[in-house]
């Protein structure tokens, strides 16, 4: 496993302050540090643990439907690379692996499929219809990467539930998978497991009656 550690003029960069301790930890990770470009050996994606069965159908009106909107994401996740938290102020990127799409888009699809599979909502897709749905789920994907200090992957999502009439509710969800070696072959499946866990938590939340409290 190698980690990108380049300057701002290159495509991958280390963000934040890079002190001696951070550099020591960076070089102490298994493998080596790559200072140059390399074609990735692995493409990562997210796949549902509990997909909607073939032939499953639902019907209703747009007012009764739920749409999952692609969440916002910080700059470190607005790329197809996997961020590695080296220390509190330093982020690098994993080499030899790329997401097939940006993480926020992958997570949106995973979440929509999980809510659809759980059968509590009529879930619709398509940009033209998403914003016409009576209920929407979106938010911010805060983290989906690898923590080098704890040797774990972390997925963290700040969900925003918007009910008809404009009333909203928010809740933060998180899942951590520990004991993960700094290798794409282990990080990829662990991220998929953590993302599925978070998607399941969100699906259970939106299935509860009264997610948004009525006005007093």
C-alpha positions as CSV (number, residue, x, y, z in Angstrom):
1,X,0.0,0.0,0.0
2,X,1.2,3.5,-0.8
3,X,-0.1,6.9,0.2
4,X,-0.2,10.1,-1.9
5,X,1.8,12.8,-0.2
6,X,2.3,15.6,-2.8
7,X,2.1,19.4,-2.9
8,X,-0.9,21.5,-4.0
9,X,0.5,21.7,-7.6
10,X,-0.3,18.0,-8.0
11,X,-3.6,16.3,-8.1
12,X,-3.3,14.6,-4.7
13,X,-2.1,16.6,-1.8
14,X,-1.5,16.5,1.9
15,X,-3.8,18.9,3.7
16,X,-3.1,20.7,6.9
17,X,0.1,21.1,8.9
18,X,2.7,18.5,8.3
19,X,4.9,18.1,11.4
20,X,7.6,15.7,12.1
21,X,5.2,13.4,14.0
22,X,2.8,13.2,11.1
23,X,5.7,12.5,8.7
24,X,7.0,9.7,11.0
25,X,3.5,8.1,11.1
26,X,3.1,8.5,7.4
27,X,6.4,6.6,6.7
28,X,5.7,4.1,9.4
29,X,2.6,2.8,7.6
30,X,2.9,-0.6,5.8
31,X,4.4,-0.2,2.4
32,X,6.0,3.0,1.2
33,X,5.1,6.6,0.3
34,X,4.7,7.4,-3.3
35,X,5.6,10.9,-4.5
36,X,4.6,10.3,-8.1
37,X,1.6,9.3,-10.1
38,X,0.7,5.6,-10.6
39,X,-2.2,3.9,-12.3
40,X,-4.6,2.5,-9.7
41,X,-4.8,-1.2,-9.4
42,X,-8.2,-1.3,-7.7
43,X,-11.5,0.4,-8.4
44,X,-13.8,0.6,-5.3
45,X,-17.6,0.8,-5.2
46,X,-20.4,0.4,-2.7
47,X,-22.8,-2.5,-3.0
48,X,-25.9,-3.1,-0.8
49,X,-25.8,-6.0,1.7
50,X,-29.6,-6.2,1.4
51,X,-30.6,-5.1,-2.1
52,X,-34.2,-4.7,-3.2
53,X,-35.3,-8.0,-4.7
54,X,-35.8,-8.4,-8.4
55,X,-39.4,-7.6,-9.3
56,X,-40.2,-5.6,-6.2
57,X,-42.7,-2.9,-7.0
58,X,-44.4,0.0,-5.2
59,X,-47.0,2.6,-6.3
60,X,-48.3,5.9,-5.1
61,X,-48.2,9.6,-5.8
62,X,-45.3,12.0,-5.9
63,X,-46.6,13.5,-2.7
64,X,-46.3,10.1,-1.0
65,X,-42.9,9.3,-2.4
66,X,-39.4,9.8,-0.9
67,X,-36.4,10.9,-2.8
68,X,-32.8,10.5,-1.7
69,X,-30.8,13.6,-2.9
70,X,-27.0,13.3,-3.3
71,X,-25.5,14.7,-0.1
72,X,-22.9,17.5,0.1
73,X,-19.3,16.5,0.9
74,X,-16.2,18.3,2.2
75,X,-13.3,18.9,-0.2
76,X,-11.4,15.9,1.0
77,X,-14.3,13.7,-0.3
78,X,-15.1,15.6,-3.4
79,X,-12.6,13.4,-5.3
80,X,-12.5,9.7,-6.3
81,X,-9.6,9.0,-3.9
82,X,-9.8,7.5,-0.5
83,X,-8.7,9.9,2.3
84,X,-6.3,8.7,4.9
85,X,-6.3,10.6,8.2
86,X,-2.7,10.6,9.2
87,X,-3.2,12.7,12.3
88,X,-5.5,15.4,13.6
89,X,-4.3,17.9,11.0
90,X,-2.9,15.9,8.1
91,X,-4.8,14.1,5.4
92,X,-3.2,12.0,2.6
93,X,-4.7,9.8,-0.1
94,X,-4.5,6.1,-0.6
95,X,-2.9,5.0,-3.8
96,X,-3.5,1.9,-5.9
97,X,-7.3,2.5,-5.5
98,X,-9.9,4.8,-6.8
99,X,-13.7,5.0,-6.3
100,X,-15.6,4.3,-9.5
101,X,-17.6,7.6,-8.7
102,X,-17.3,10.2,-6.1
103,X,-18.2,8.9,-2.6
104,X,-21.3,11.1,-2.1
105,X,-22.9,9.8,-5.3
106,X,-22.1,6.2,-4.4
107,X,-23.5,6.7,-0.9
108,X,-26.7,8.2,-2.3
109,X,-27.3,5.2,-4.4
110,X,-26.6,2.8,-1.6
111,X,-28.9,4.7,0.8
112,X,-31.8,4.9,-1.8
113,X,-31.5,1.1,-2.4
114,X,-31.5,0.3,1.3
115,X,-34.6,2.4,2.0
116,X,-36.3,0.9,-1.0
117,X,-35.4,-2.6,0.1
118,X,-36.8,-2.0,3.6
119,X,-40.2,-1.4,2.0
120,X,-41.4,1.5,4.2
121,X,-41.3,4.1,1.4
122,X,-42.0,4.5,-2.3
123,X,-38.5,5.7,-3.3
124,X,-38.1,7.5,-6.6
125,X,-35.0,8.3,-8.6
126,X,-34.2,10.7,-11.4
127,X,-33.2,14.4,-11.1
128,X,-36.4,15.6,-12.8
129,X,-38.6,14.0,-10.2
130,X,-36.5,14.0,-7.0
131,X,-37.4,17.6,-6.1
132,X,-41.1,16.9,-6.7
133,X,-41.3,14.1,-4.1
134,X,-43.2,14.9,-0.9
135,X,-40.4,13.8,1.3
136,X,-36.7,14.1,0.8
137,X,-33.5,12.7,2.5
138,X,-30.2,14.4,2.0
139,X,-27.5,15.8,4.2
140,X,-23.7,15.8,4.3
141,X,-21.3,12.9,4.0
142,X,-18.8,14.0,6.6
143,X,-16.3,11.2,6.4
144,X,-15.7,8.0,4.4
145,X,-12.1,7.0,4.7
146,X,-9.3,5.4,6.6
147,X,-7.8,6.5,10.0
148,X,-4.2,5.5,10.1
149,X,-3.8,6.0,13.9
150,X,-6.6,3.7,14.9
151,X,-6.2,1.4,11.8
152,X,-9.9,1.7,11.2
153,X,-12.3,2.9,8.5
154,X,-15.0,5.5,9.4
155,X,-18.2,6.5,7.7
156,X,-20.0,9.5,9.1
157,X,-23.2,11.0,7.7
158,X,-25.2,14.0,8.9
159,X,-28.7,13.2,7.6
160,X,-31.4,15.8,6.8
161,X,-35.0,14.7,6.6
162,X,-37.5,17.1,4.9
163,X,-41.2,16.4,5.4
164,X,-44.1,17.9,3.4
165,X,-44.6,21.5,4.4
166,X,-40.9,22.2,4.8
167,X,-40.4,20.9,8.3
168,X,-37.1,19.2,8.8
169,X,-35.2,16.9,11.2
170,X,-31.4,16.1,11.4
171,X,-29.4,13.3,12.9
172,X,-25.8,12.2,12.7
173,X,-25.0,8.5,12.0
174,X,-21.6,6.8,12.2
175,X,-20.0,3.4,11.8
176,X,-16.4,2.3,12.4
177,X,-14.7,-0.9,11.4
178,X,-11.5,-1.5,13.4
179,X,-8.5,-3.7,12.8
180,X,-8.1,-2.8,9.1
181,X,-4.7,-3.0,7.5
182,X,-3.6,0.0,5.3
183,X,-4.2,-2.0,2.1
184,X,-6.9,-1.4,-0.5
185,X,-7.9,-5.1,-0.4
186,X,-8.9,-4.6,3.3
187,X,-10.0,-0.9,3.2
188,X,-12.5,-1.3,0.3
189,X,-14.6,-4.1,1.9
190,X,-14.4,-2.4,5.3
191,X,-15.7,0.9,3.8
192,X,-18.5,-1.0,2.1
193,X,-19.5,-2.7,5.5
194,X,-19.4,0.7,7.3
195,X,-21.4,2.4,4.6
196,X,-24.1,-0.3,4.6
197,X,-24.3,0.0,8.4
198,X,-24.9,3.7,8.2
199,X,-27.4,3.3,5.4
200,X,-29.3,0.8,7.5
201,X,-29.3,3.2,10.5
202,X,-30.7,6.0,8.3
203,X,-33.3,3.7,6.8
204,X,-34.6,2.7,10.3
205,X,-34.7,6.3,11.3
206,X,-36.8,7.5,8.3
207,X,-39.1,4.5,8.8
208,X,-40.2,5.7,12.2
209,X,-43.4,7.7,12.5
210,X,-43.0,11.2,13.7
211,X,-39.4,11.7,12.5
212,X,-40.3,15.4,12.2
213,X,-42.4,16.6,15.1
214,X,-45.5,18.6,14.2
215,X,-45.6,22.3,14.9
216,X,-46.9,23.1,18.4
